[in-house]
């Protein structure tokens, strides 16, 4: 992870093309790269966590 001149965190990869003497690069912002992970985390925290809390409370209430 590097910070580009605009101040954004990016993932970068560089590969040399030996026949042509060129370098090729690919740059992807970390916000775009990790967007699916962040979306899944928010779904889990807002949806699944409250349900698990209710289930745990019900089991504690039901237990003798």
N, C-alpha and C positions, 0 to 999 in steps of 0.2 A: 504494500500500500504506500502510495506517495501522494504528496500534495502538489497539484499542478500550479502554474503561475497565477491562476484565477482564484486559488485558495480552496479548491475542491479536492476531496480525497478521491483518488482513482486507482484502479488496478491497471497495470501496464505490463505488456510482454513485447519483447523485441527478438526478432529472428533474422539472422544474416542469410542472404541469398548469394552463395559463393560464386556462382557462374556469372552473375551480373555485377557483383560487387556492391549490391544494395543491402539496405536494412529495411525490414518491414516491421511495423509496430501496430499493436491493437491497444486501445485505451477504452476502459469502461468505468463509469462512475460507480462508486461503492453503493450509493443510494439505489441505483438501478439494479446492480448485481444482487443486492441483498433484499430487495423489495418483497419477493415471495416469502422469505423467512420472516421478515417483520410482519407481513400480513397474517401468516399462520400464528405467530406469537400473539398478536392482538386478538385473533379469534379464540385462541385457547384461554387467554386471560379473561376475556369478557364473557365467553360462553361456557366453557367447560369448568373453569374453576368455581364459579358459583354453584353449579350443579353438583360438583364433588363435595362442596361444603355442606349443601343440603343433605346429600346422601350420608355423609359422615355424621351429621347431627341426628338424622333419623335412626341410624344404627345405634348411636349412643343412647337415644331416647328409648329405643325398643329393647335394648339389652337389659337383663335383670340387675 
